[in-house]
Amino acid sequence: MPGIDESLLEAMRLPGARGACLVDWISGLALGAVGEAPGGDWEATAAETAELGRHVAESGSLAAGGIAEAGKEPPVEDLIATTGDAYHLLRFVSTPFDSTVFLHLWLGRDEGNLALARIRLAELADRLVLG
């Protein structure tokens, strides 16, 4: 079972991958990052995407299951944001203790395959070992 660094490096092997980060959506901290950061700064990107992730995870209408609880699946599987030249895929990670992290993958739109990235990121999230 891969840890944070190994998982992020594996995500970077996806076609079109520009950068990958593991974010704690409660604190807004980057727990690990590889590759380029959107805007050039992973800490700023982590803080900004954490706000988005937290809002969706805590939303009663978007996350019908409610807030993530220890040992349970996150109420939202993933979020996809598209820009003119990129995809941002946020995959929520289920953990045995609190489920407040997500993987953020930044893909170039021309080179990336969003369907493949979504499948592989889900597999990575399922195998990820935190600690």
C-alpha angles and dihedrals in degrees: 000000000000125000128220099282095045092048093050092049090050090052089053090061090068115107111269096010111157099171144343133203140176110224132192102218094201098055098024091230127144106234091190137348140186134183127010122342121223103253090012099274124087093192092056092043091050092051092048096045090045089062090053093045093047092049093052095041091052096041113115094207100042097037103042090178092062129226119349114264132198112285094005132106116265111259091239124046100201148334127221123200119185127202130179093273107015151040124224113201119190113191116189114224124220112220132179092240113040117333096222099133136087137187114238116203120187113203131186106240096222096049101029129092107212096193093051092044091052092051094046094045090052089052091049092049091052092052098039115121115204122197 
